[in-house]
């Protein structure tokens, strides 16, 4: 595995903390900043906070079950959870670390880099399994063909960016695309279709969109989902102090995510309805049915929460100093994830 080192993360993290604090001060719950790992969670006592903010980056079909879980907590359990979408994974991570948001949903490599720089963050459940592929114009037939072409990425710290650069370093070292930043997989597909870029990593729903509507112009040249099935790319993670003070609320959120994922299992129509309700602007009405069916077929929303000690360790190694270099030191498992909430939810729900 070849190394791709995230550049100037500490400076980016400091800037991101300032930027998020400025843009979210009126919307976000002010949770404290750092904490030790939490004790085993129980049901939320009345003293716990049920009023907080969850931050996302570029919501799409893969975000919709988590949004449905938040809606379930608000409507059925008396929570008052607001959501905020930010442009980059780094901004979400910085906002959660600073306490502007209680939870974040985004790239695990950005979370790990922030932890290395002193942030107290704990991943508690997977949002979606690895769904990423790399698409390019049909005339680009292999990895080396990416040299000099416009390759759009979500952000420098995005997990899809890390996988793209690891792929290039591993398969065709020395290849140098022209990287351009376009936030959101669906927006990059729009740019592909408009001939503004030549290649891009895309989420599963957008890959299906390209296959069904533009297979004569674009094709898959790499599947990170197939090549890296154990890599945990996208988790739901909590601010450390918020989790320590509100273990019941964390457990309730994890349980709600599992309940929605179990509604989706074997039911593409349910997933399609959730996507149409919560992310209508991010889906293609003509291909959402096929996309929902493929997500369900592949089990992209794990009914057991997705995170295990084995795949967490694989993820830590992949992003660590001997992997992509997103962190310069090996991050201990208990500094990255707290599985007690997931274990409690599974104990209650079964499975």
Secondary structure as the mmCIF struct_conf table of DSSP 4:
data_model
#
loop_
_struct_conf.conf_type_id
_struct_conf.id
_struct_conf.beg_label_comp_id
_struct_conf.beg_label_asym_id
_struct_conf.beg_label_seq_id
_struct_conf.end_label_comp_id
_struct_conf.end_label_asym_id
_struct_conf.end_label_seq_id
HELX_LH_PP_P HELX_LH_PP_P1 UNK A 5 UNK A 6
TURN_TY1_P TURN_TY1_P1 UNK A 7 UNK A 8
HELX_RH_AL_P HELX_RH_AL_P1 UNK A 9 UNK A 24
TURN_TY1_P TURN_TY1_P2 UNK A 25 UNK A 27
BEND BEND1 UNK A 28 UNK A 28
BEND BEND2 UNK A 33 UNK A 33
HELX_LH_PP_P HELX_LH_PP_P2 UNK A 36 UNK A 41
BEND BEND3 UNK A 43 UNK A 43
HELX_LH_PP_P HELX_LH_PP_P3 UNK A 44 UNK A 45
TURN_TY1_P TURN_TY1_P3 UNK A 46 UNK A 47
BEND BEND4 UNK A 48 UNK A 48
STRN STRN1 UNK A 51 UNK A 57
BEND BEND5 UNK A 58 UNK A 58
HELX_RH_AL_P HELX_RH_AL_P2 UNK A 61 UNK A 76
BEND BEND6 UNK A 77 UNK A 77
STRN STRN2 UNK A 80 UNK A 86
BEND BEND7 UNK A 87 UNK A 87
HELX_RH_AL_P HELX_RH_AL_P3 UNK A 89 UNK A 98
TURN_TY1_P TURN_TY1_P4 UNK A 99 UNK A 99
BEND BEND8 UNK A 100 UNK A 100
BEND BEND9 UNK A 102 UNK A 102
STRN STRN3 UNK A 103 UNK A 107
HELX_RH_AL_P HELX_RH_AL_P4 UNK A 108 UNK A 116
TURN_TY1_P TURN_TY1_P5 UNK A 117 UNK A 118
STRN STRN4 UNK A 121 UNK A 128
STRN STRN5 UNK A 133 UNK A 137
TURN_TY1_P TURN_TY1_P6 UNK A 138 UNK A 139
BEND BEND10 UNK A 142 UNK A 142
HELX_RH_3T_P HELX_RH_3T_P1 UNK A 143 UNK A 146
TURN_TY1_P TURN_TY1_P7 UNK A 147 UNK A 148
BEND BEND11 UNK A 149 UNK A 149
STRN STRN6 UNK A 150 UNK A 153
BEND BEND12 UNK A 154 UNK A 154
TURN_TY1_P TURN_TY1_P8 UNK A 156 UNK A 157
HELX_RH_AL_P HELX_RH_AL_P5 UNK A 159 UNK A 171
BEND BEND13 UNK A 172 UNK A 172
TURN_TY1_P TURN_TY1_P9 UNK A 173 UNK A 174
STRN STRN7 UNK A 178 UNK A 181
BEND BEND14 UNK A 184 UNK A 184
HELX_RH_AL_P HELX_RH_AL_P6 UNK A 185 UNK A 193
TURN_TY1_P TURN_TY1_P10 UNK A 194 UNK A 195
BEND BEND15 UNK A 196 UNK A 196
BEND BEND16 UNK A 198 UNK A 198
STRN STRN8 UNK A 199 UNK A 202
HELX_RH_AL_P HELX_RH_AL_P7 UNK A 204 UNK A 213
TURN_TY1_P TURN_TY1_P11 UNK A 215 UNK A 217
STRN STRN9 UNK A 218 UNK A 223
HELX_RH_AL_P HELX_RH_AL_P8 UNK A 224 UNK A 227
TURN_TY1_P TURN_TY1_P12 UNK A 228 UNK A 230
STRN STRN10 UNK A 234 UNK A 239
HELX_RH_AL_P HELX_RH_AL_P9 UNK A 240 UNK A 245
HELX_RH_AL_P HELX_RH_AL_P10 UNK A 247 UNK A 264
TURN_TY1_P TURN_TY1_P13 UNK A 265 UNK A 266
HELX_RH_AL_P HELX_RH_AL_P11 UNK A 268 UNK A 278
HELX_RH_3T_P HELX_RH_3T_P2 UNK A 280 UNK A 282
BEND BEND17 UNK A 283 UNK A 283
TURN_TY1_P TURN_TY1_P14 UNK A 285 UNK A 287
HELX_RH_AL_P HELX_RH_AL_P12 UNK A 288 UNK A 297
TURN_TY1_P TURN_TY1_P15 UNK A 298 UNK A 299
BEND BEND18 UNK A 301 UNK A 301
TURN_TY1_P TURN_TY1_P16 UNK A 303 UNK A 304
BEND BEND19 UNK A 306 UNK A 306
HELX_RH_AL_P HELX_RH_AL_P13 UNK A 309 UNK A 319
BEND BEND20 UNK A 320 UNK A 320
TURN_TY1_P TURN_TY1_P17 UNK A 321 UNK A 324
BEND BEND21 UNK A 326 UNK A 329
HELX_LH_PP_P HELX_LH_PP_P4 UNK A 330 UNK A 332
HELX_RH_AL_P HELX_RH_AL_P14 UNK A 333 UNK A 336
STRN STRN11 UNK A 337 UNK A 337
TURN_TY1_P TURN_TY1_P18 UNK A 339 UNK A 339
HELX_RH_AL_P HELX_RH_AL_P15 UNK A 340 UNK A 349
#
